[in-house]
Amino acid sequence: MNTIFRKSVLGIAGLAFTGGVFAGPIAAHADARPVDAKPVAVMQADKPDMGKLIPHGVQGTQSKIDLNDEQTANAKAIIAATKKAGLPERAAVISIATSLQESKLENLGHLGEKNDHDSLGLFQQRPSSGWGTPEQITDPEYATLAFEKGLKQVDGWQDMPLTEAAQTVQVSAYPDAYAQWEQQAADIVAQHWNN
């Protein structure tokens, strides 16, 4: 009987110990007051610095158009492709300003008699000039990456006025026309870069 009694006492003590271990931490905080938790707002990353988007200030009179959903989607596609290429926000500003001048951010197909040679897409790139096939240059990502590949080959493009960098890639008949879109392009990049 002595053995049974001893096992029972040890068993009860073991249960008490185990219960204390598990209940102890809970019981230790029983007197704690509830925390007055308030919801935390999710903050969007800061917008890009306008000094980086427009390092030279805008040149000349600025133009602006209201963008429809398709044009906004094309601007976002240019930003996404710029990020994919590992280029900074300034490259997106140059790319969007170029597309605003060339096509008003519309992915243009062949325009018949109104067409400038065989120019197509957001950047009015020409298959006959080696930019790619019609299918490729009417794909916003491909067209942007092709434009930015040309941009990366321009020595010092990061430090050039926008219109000079764009013109070096595009070789337009209107070399100064890109400058008028710099502010709107920078505003678009500021709005959508971190989205």
C-alpha positions, -999 to +999 in steps of 0.1 A: +000+000+000+029+022+007+040+019-030+006+028-043+003+058-020+038+070-030+030+067-068-003+085-063+014+114-044+041+116-071+015+115-098-005+143-083+026+163-077+037+158-113+003+169-125+004+200-103+039+208-116+029+204-152-003+224-147+017+251-130+041+253-159+013+256-184-009+278-163+019+299-149+026+321-179-011+326-184-017+333-148+013+357-146-004+380-172-039+377-157-036+411-141-023+428-172-045+454-187-057+450-222-037+469-248-056+497-265-048+486-300-055+511-328-054+501-365-022+509-382-024+526-416-004+510-444+018+537-459+027+537-495+063+541-503+073+577-509+068+591-544+100+595-564+119+627-559+109+652-586+146+664-586+155+629-599+126+628-624+133+663-638+170+670-630+173+699-654+139+715-649+114+715-677+123+731-710+099+754-728+061+754-727+046+722-714+018+703-729-007+681-711-035+658-722-061+639-702-054+602-703-081+576-709-078+541-694-059+527-723-033+555-722-029+551-684-025+513-689+002+520-715+020+544-692+019+517-665+033+492-689+062+515-698+069+519-660+068+481-655+092+475-685+115+502-672+117+484-638+122+451-655+151+465-674+166+477-640+166+513-650+158+543-628+127+565-628+144+590-651+144+564-679+106+560-674+101+598-676+121+599-709+102+569-722+068+582-714+075+617-727+088+601-759+056+580-762+034+611-755+051+629-784+051+600-808+016+585-801+000+603-772+005+570-753-017+552-778-006+518-792-011+528-828-014+503-856-010+511-893-028+544-900-030+540-938-022+573-956-018+591-923+010+567-913+046+580-912+062+554-933+058+521-914+058+535-879+038+516-853+031+514-816+037+536-786+071+549-798+062+549-836+091+525-842+096+512-877+101+475-887+120+486-917+145+504-894+152+472-874+131+479-843+113+446-846+083+430-863+050+448-863+038+423-836+068+431-814+067+468-817+030+470-809+036+451-777+041+478-750+068+459-730+088+450-761+086+485-775+097+501-743+126+477-738+137+483-774+135+521-768+154+518-735+180+495-751+187+524-775+187+549-746+213+529-726+236+531-756+236+569-754+266+580-734+255+602-705+217+599-712+211+603-674+226+637-674+211+650-707+181+672-712+152+649-719+146+661-755+183+654-763+182+619-749+149+610-767+161+625-800+193+606-799+173+574-798+144+583-820+161+605-847+129+625-852+122+652-877+111+673-847+139+669-822+128+695-797+092+683-795+099+658-767+106+685-741+070+697-740+059+664-723+085+663-695+063+676-667+033+653-675+057+623-679+073+631-645+038+634-629+028+600-643+059+583-631+055+600-596+020+587-594+025+551-606+062+542-599+055+527-565+021+511-574 
